[in-house]
């Protein structure tokens, strides 16, 4: 999934011929794209028997726990002959402490390649926030463009694949904690 697109219809767009990378409604479209992509990533995780590992409701609940923010937003490119703008930002995800704790236990107990959540997320381009233990951020590229009549806005994320894989990996590890511990105890 290299790029994702979503549209948003709204009366306020009729009066607004151009958008801004910092527009709150447009940021919410970016968050919705990431949530949908994350749910899709989790839906495709299979167990050892080739069955879906988690139910849709559990995936949605896990994704719904996360908080998103765009920081250091900037316009990367703007063409005077087009209404499309290209944006860059630091995409920050706040994971609940329990999700991170459960993921850490799963990584340790399963003797995974990544020994910590920080190591796992680092592999996908996320860096731990210096101000908070449960916020990780990564560079995000996205584009915004209104329809010709201004009635809808479209958002497209250019580099979502690795970001979604990283967040899905943490949620998978967190949701798998009881399965991993149960399997390890069964071996004893």
Backbone torsions as a table, in degrees:
resi	resn	phi	psi	omega
1	UNK	NA	92.3	-178.0
2	UNK	-85.0	-29.8	179.0
3	UNK	-145.9	148.5	178.6
4	UNK	-131.1	147.0	-177.6
5	UNK	-130.1	141.3	174.5
6	UNK	-142.1	148.8	176.9
7	UNK	-116.3	153.8	179.7
8	UNK	-136.9	123.2	176.7
9	UNK	-93.7	143.4	178.7
10	UNK	-170.9	142.0	-178.8
11	UNK	-63.1	-31.9	-177.2
12	UNK	-66.9	-16.8	179.4
13	UNK	-77.7	-20.6	179.1
14	UNK	-61.8	-36.0	-176.9
15	UNK	-88.8	-4.5	-173.2
16	UNK	-118.8	98.3	-176.3
17	UNK	-70.6	-28.4	179.6
18	UNK	-124.5	162.0	177.7
19	UNK	-117.5	178.5	179.3
20	UNK	-131.8	146.0	177.7
21	UNK	-59.2	-24.4	-177.5
22	UNK	-93.4	-0.3	-178.7
23	UNK	-60.0	127.7	-175.1
24	UNK	-62.7	-42.6	179.7
25	UNK	-63.0	-38.6	178.9
26	UNK	-70.1	-36.4	175.2
27	UNK	-62.1	-40.0	178.8
28	UNK	-62.9	-34.1	175.4
29	UNK	-64.0	-40.5	177.7
30	UNK	-62.0	-44.0	178.8
31	UNK	-63.0	-41.7	178.7
32	UNK	-62.1	-40.2	176.3
33	UNK	-61.0	-44.1	-179.3
34	UNK	-66.0	-41.5	178.3
35	UNK	-61.7	-47.0	-179.9
36	UNK	-62.3	-43.5	178.6
37	UNK	-64.6	-37.7	179.1
38	UNK	-67.8	-42.3	175.5
39	UNK	-60.5	-40.0	178.8
40	UNK	-64.6	-42.4	177.2
41	UNK	-58.9	-46.6	-178.8
42	UNK	-66.5	-35.9	-179.6
43	UNK	-62.5	-29.6	-176.3
44	UNK	-89.4	0.0	178.2
45	UNK	-79.2	126.2	-177.6
46	UNK	-108.2	152.5	175.2
47	UNK	-86.9	-174.5	-177.8
48	UNK	-64.2	-23.6	-179.8
49	UNK	-95.1	14.1	179.3
50	UNK	64.6	31.5	173.3
51	UNK	-107.3	156.3	175.9
52	UNK	-59.6	131.8	-173.1
53	UNK	-72.6	-37.5	-175.6
54	UNK	-129.7	148.9	176.1
55	UNK	-74.4	153.2	-177.9
56	UNK	-54.9	-42.2	-178.8
57	UNK	-62.4	-39.3	179.1
58	UNK	-67.6	-39.5	177.2
59	UNK	-60.3	-48.7	-178.2
60	UNK	-63.2	-39.8	178.2
61	UNK	-62.9	-44.6	-179.8
62	UNK	-63.6	-45.7	179.4
63	UNK	-65.6	-36.3	-179.4
64	UNK	-66.7	-18.8	178.8
65	UNK	-75.3	-21.0	-174.9
66	UNK	-79.5	149.6	174.9
67	UNK	-116.7	143.6	-175.2
68	UNK	-122.9	150.6	175.2
69	UNK	-151.8	148.5	170.7
70	UNK	-108.9	126.9	-177.7
71	UNK	-124.1	156.7	179.5
72	UNK	51.6	47.3	-178.2
73	UNK	-71.0	136.3	177.8
74	UNK	-147.9	150.8	175.6
75	UNK	-84.4	117.8	-177.5
76	UNK	-84.3	-37.4	-178.0
77	UNK	-155.6	138.4	178.0
78	UNK	-140.4	126.5	-178.9
79	UNK	-101.4	122.8	-179.0
80	UNK	-64.1	-17.0	179.5
81	UNK	-95.5	4.5	-177.9
82	UNK	-140.1	154.6	177.0
83	UNK	-89.3	-5.4	-178.4
84	UNK	-79.9	133.7	175.3
85	UNK	-122.4	148.2	-179.9
86	UNK	-110.0	131.6	-172.2
87	UNK	-123.4	156.1	173.4
88	UNK	-133.0	147.1	177.7
89	UNK	-161.0	167.2	169.1
90	UNK	-94.5	118.3	-179.5
91	UNK	-90.4	114.6	-177.7
92	UNK	-106.4	131.8	174.9
93	UNK	-115.0	129.1	173.4
94	UNK	-101.0	116.6	176.7
95	UNK	-94.4	136.1	173.3
96	UNK	-59.3	146.1	-178.3
97	UNK	-55.5	-38.8	-179.8
98	UNK	-63.7	-39.2	178.1
99	UNK	-61.1	-46.2	179.5
100	UNK	-65.7	-41.7	179.0
101	UNK	-62.5	-46.6	179.7
102	UNK	-63.9	-39.4	178.2
103	UNK	-64.5	-41.0	177.9
104	UNK	-60.1	-44.4	178.9
105	UNK	-61.7	-45.4	-180.0
106	UNK	-60.7	-44.9	180.0
107	UNK	-62.3	-41.5	179.8
108	UNK	-67.9	-49.1	-176.4
109	UNK	-67.2	-32.9	-178.3
110	UNK	-87.9	-3.5	-179.1
111	UNK	53.1	46.5	-179.6
112	UNK	-69.2	165.9	178.6
113	UNK	-59.3	-47.4	177.0
114	UNK	-83.2	124.7	-176.1
115	UNK	-86.6	-19.8	-179.4
116	UNK	-137.6	162.6	175.4
117	UNK	-60.5	-40.7	-180.0
118	UNK	-60.0	-42.2	177.1
119	UNK	-63.2	-44.3	-178.9
120	UNK	-62.1	-48.4	-178.4
121	UNK	-69.4	-32.3	177.5
122	UNK	-60.3	-36.6	179.0
123	UNK	-61.6	-27.2	-179.0
124	UNK	-100.0	9.7	175.8
125	UNK	94.3	4.9	178.5
126	UNK	-88.2	145.0	174.2
127	UNK	-122.6	143.2	178.7
128	UNK	-71.6	138.4	178.4
129	UNK	-68.5	140.3	178.4
130	UNK	-75.9	-19.2	-176.5
131	UNK	-96.3	-11.3	-177.2
132	UNK	-151.1	141.5	-177.2
133	UNK	-75.5	-15.5	-175.3
134	UNK	-119.7	19.5	177.0
135	UNK	-115.3	128.4	177.2
136	UNK	-124.9	142.1	-179.1
137	UNK	-133.1	155.7	179.2
138	UNK	-146.6	157.8	-179.8
139	UNK	-71.5	131.9	-177.9
140	UNK	-125.5	135.5	175.7
141	UNK	-114.0	127.4	178.7
142	UNK	-145.6	159.0	179.7
143	UNK	-126.9	148.8	179.3
144	UNK	-128.2	139.5	178.4
145	UNK	-154.7	127.6	174.6
146	UNK	-80.3	155.9	172.6
147	UNK	-67.1	164.2	-177.6
148	UNK	-57.2	-36.7	-179.4
149	UNK	-86.0	-2.4	177.5
150	UNK	76.9	8.7	-176.0
151	UNK	-84.0	-17.0	-180.0
152	UNK	-140.3	157.8	176.6
153	UNK	-122.4	140.9	177.2
154	UNK	-118.8	140.6	176.4
155	UNK	-121.7	144.9	178.6
156	UNK	-139.0	131.1	178.0
157	UNK	-102.9	126.9	-174.4
158	UNK	-87.0	-30.0	-174.1
159	UNK	-124.9	46.4	-174.4
160	UNK	-79.6	-25.7	-170.2
161	UNK	-54.4	-55.8	-176.1
162	UNK	-69.2	-33.6	178.8
163	UNK	-65.4	-42.9	179.3
164	UNK	-67.1	-40.3	178.3
165	UNK	-61.4	-42.5	-179.7
166	UNK	-63.9	-48.5	179.5
167	UNK	-65.1	-39.2	178.9
168	UNK	-65.1	-36.9	178.6
169	UNK	-60.8	-45.3	179.2
170	UNK	-63.8	-45.4	179.7
171	UNK	-64.9	-39.1	177.5
172	UNK	-60.9	-46.8	179.2
173	UNK	-61.6	-41.8	-179.7
174	UNK	-63.8	-48.4	-178.0
175	UNK	-70.8	-19.4	-178.3
176	UNK	-89.6	-2.4	-173.5
177	UNK	-52.3	-52.3	-176.6
178	UNK	-66.2	-34.1	177.3
179	UNK	-66.3	-42.4	-178.7
180	UNK	-67.6	-44.4	179.3
181	UNK	-66.3	-41.7	178.0
182	UNK	-60.5	-43.3	179.2
183	UNK	-66.5	-39.2	179.5
184	UNK	-67.1	-40.7	178.3
185	UNK	-66.7	-32.7	179.1
186	UNK	-67.2	-27.4	178.5
187	UNK	-75.2	-20.5	-176.8
188	UNK	-75.7	NA	NA
